[in-house]
Amino acid sequence: MPAKDIYHNAVKNALIKDGWTITAHSYPIKYAEVKLFADMTGEKTLAVSRQKQQLV
């Protein structure tokens, strides 16, 4: 798992203030033989339509 950069907490706090729920830290992404890590994942429920938006 890679180290968090200096922007991690600022971005996380901004997303939370905007109504997002952080669902995972260090989300692994594997494509062919390449393995990457997204810094975090989150989701936000839209109250009007009950649909979820997801962010990686």
N, C-alpha and C positions, 0 to 999 in steps of 0.2 A: 504494500500500500504506500503510495507516494506521500510525502509530507505536504501539509496544507500550506498554501502560500499566504502572503500578507493580506490579500483581499478576501480570503475565505469568510471570516467573521462579518465583515462589512456587507458582503453580498448576502449572506445568510440572514442577517438582521433586516436588510432592506426587503427581502422576499417575505419574511414573516410579517413585517409591518404592512405589506401589501395584501396580506391574506393567504399566502401560500403556506402549506405544511411541508416541512422538510421530511422526506420519507427515508432517505439513505444518504450516508456519507461514503465517498469513494466507491461509486458505482462502476463495476467492471464491464467493459465492452470488449468482446472478442470477435474479430473478423479475420477469417482465414488463419494465418499463423501470427497475427498481430494482436497483442493484448494492450488495451488502453484503459485508463481510469478517468471517468468524469468526476469532477470535484464533489458534486452532490446531485440528488434528484429531489423533486418536489412535485406537488400537485395542488390544484386549486379547484374547488367545486363552484360552479356557476349556479347561483341560487335560482335564477329565472328558468333555466332549462334543465337543471339537475345533471348537466354534463360535466365531466372533469377535463381539465387541461393538464397536460403533463409537461414537465421541464426536466431536461437532463443537461 
